[in-house]
């Protein structure tokens, strides 16, 4: 039983850089949405998003499996290209 304690710590956490020295775990990301449409804006207003823009304009929203929404100053195209790299 002792070997199973902390088994998750042995997995490598692959992080996605979302701007301004902020990172999210790739395994937690469900969706990356551009902040252009009214649906994305309604989603951000309905929840309490985690703001990682440092006062800049929000260009994309990242939906996590925990239900959290993260606002990013980078476009969704840049985030997807970083995801694939």
N, C-alpha and C positions, 0 to 999 in steps of 0.2 A: 504494500500500500504506500510505502514511503516513496517509491519511484514515481507514482502518479501525481504526487503533490508537486505543483509547479510545472506540469508538463507543457503548459502554454508558454512559459517563459523560454522554452527551447526553440519555439517557432520564431522565425525571423520576421520582424515587423517591417513591412515594406511601406514606406511613407510617400505621400504625394505632396510636393511643395505647392502651396496655394497662394504664395505671395507674402512679402514682408516678414520673412523668417517664421512663417506659420506652416504647419504640416498637419495632415490628417492621414490615418491609416487607410491604405488602399482597400483592405479587406472590409472596411466599414462603409465604403461609399456605395450607395444604391443608384444615384443619378447625379449628373452634372447638367444643370439647366442654364440657358442664357437668361439674363434678367430683362428681356425685351418685352415679352408678352404679358398680358393682363393676368394670366393664370399663375405665372411665376411671382408676380407682384402680390397677388392675393394670398399665395402660399406663404410668402414672407410676412405679410401683415397678420395672417391668422396665427402664426406661431411667434415665438420669441427667438429670432435668429441670433446666432453667435456672429458678431461683427468682427471680421478680420481685415477690414478695408483701411483702417487708420485714417479715417476721414476722407478717403478718396471715393469716387463713384463706384457703386456695386455693379459689376458687370456679369457676375454669374452666381448661381446658388448651388450648393452642394448638399444633397440630402443623404444623411447617414442612416444606418440600420437601427440606431438607437432612437430615431425620431427627431434628432436634432437637425437644424438647418444652419449651414455656415455660409455667410456672405463673403465673396472673394472679389478683389479688385481686378483679377485677371479674367480674360474672356474664356468662354467655354471651349473655344478652339484651342487656345494655349494649354488649358488644363488637360484636354484630351490628348494633345501631342506629348505632354509631359507624362501622362499615364502610359502611353505606348512606348516611351523611350526606356 
